[in-house]
Amino acid sequence: MRTIIDSAQAGASPPVVVALLAATFSEPEDFLRQGFPQALRARGLATELVMAELRASWVADGSIVERIEAAIMAPARERGQTRIWLGGISLGALAALGYAARHGAALEGLALISPYPATRMVLDEVDAAGGLANWDPEIPESGDVEREAWRWLARRGPGAPSVHCYFASGDRFAEGQRRIADALPKGAARELPGGHDWAAWRALWDAFLADRGAMLQ
């Protein structure tokens, strides 16, 4: 997994890290092109930003969790950083939830931007069960990132990292994103105008920083 790291001060390792996983068909450089680090610095936040690539095949085969651990989490701990936020855009956000489902204690929070909710099959299973509270999926020993992510959302307890979901009303996945929002405490999600594209994702990132910036200090 290829990453790009942006720090406010060269050679320094600030205590807080935010790692963002790119959307499918995007790359870490897109975060730079869209001004994600600049938005962070404009608010005076010294938070380190790790921008990482994502491939759909890594989510499909379940290797994404180990890749996040090896490329993002372990290096951050080696730098002495323990306050780690994980997030992403679209499928990257679902991958972040999948990591939290297995290693939630390692995270301080999650920043989900226009999250891809899951395949229709998974959402239909939830509906057939009568909702998340009644859904008890069978997880194979090899793991299942989508089902693990939703099960964790439904069952996470005290001490779990805070989850924040930002999405756009015109996003083609908005229906499923509202389901994620409904599984969160009041005020942990925000819906803004826009679609499923970089213009919306940058606006949602700005809104996340405006709302949650104090948590990243």
QUIZIQUI-V662721 format. One record per pair of residues at least 4 apart in sequence whose C-alpha atoms are under 6 Angstrom apart, sorted by the first residue. I is the first residue (numbers start at 0). GAP is how many residues later the second one is. Records with the same first field share a line. If there is no record, write none. Layout:
I=GAP + GAP
This chain:
1=50 + 51
2=48 + 49
3=46 + 47
4=44 + 45
5=42 + 43
6=41
7=38
14=66
15=31 + 67 + 68
16=30 + 31 + 32 + 67 + 68
17=31 + 67 + 68
18=30 + 31 + 32 + 67
19=31 + 67 + 68
20=31 + 32 + 67 + 71
21=4 + 5 + 31 + 32 + 66 + 67 + 70
22=66 + 67 + 68 + 69
26=26
27=23 + 24 + 25
30=5
37=4
39=5
40=4
57=4 + 5 + 6
58=5
64=34
66=4
67=4
68=4 + 5
69=4
75=5
76=4
82=25
83=23 + 24
84=22 + 23 + 24 + 25
85=24
86=6 + 9 + 23 + 24 + 25
87=4 + 5 + 24
88=4 + 24 + 25 + 26
89=24 + 25 + 26
90=25
92=19 + 22
93=21 + 22
96=52
97=47 + 51
98=4
99=4
100=47 + 48 + 51
106=54
107=53
108=52 + 53 + 54
109=53
110=53
111=52 + 53
112=53 + 54
113=53
116=59 + 60
125=5 + 6 + 9
126=4
128=5 + 6
143=4
144=4
151=4
163=24 + 25
164=24
165=23 + 24 + 25 + 38
166=24
167=23 + 24 + 25 + 26 + 27
168=23 + 24
169=24 + 25
170=24 + 25
180=8
193=6
194=5
197=4
207=4
208=4
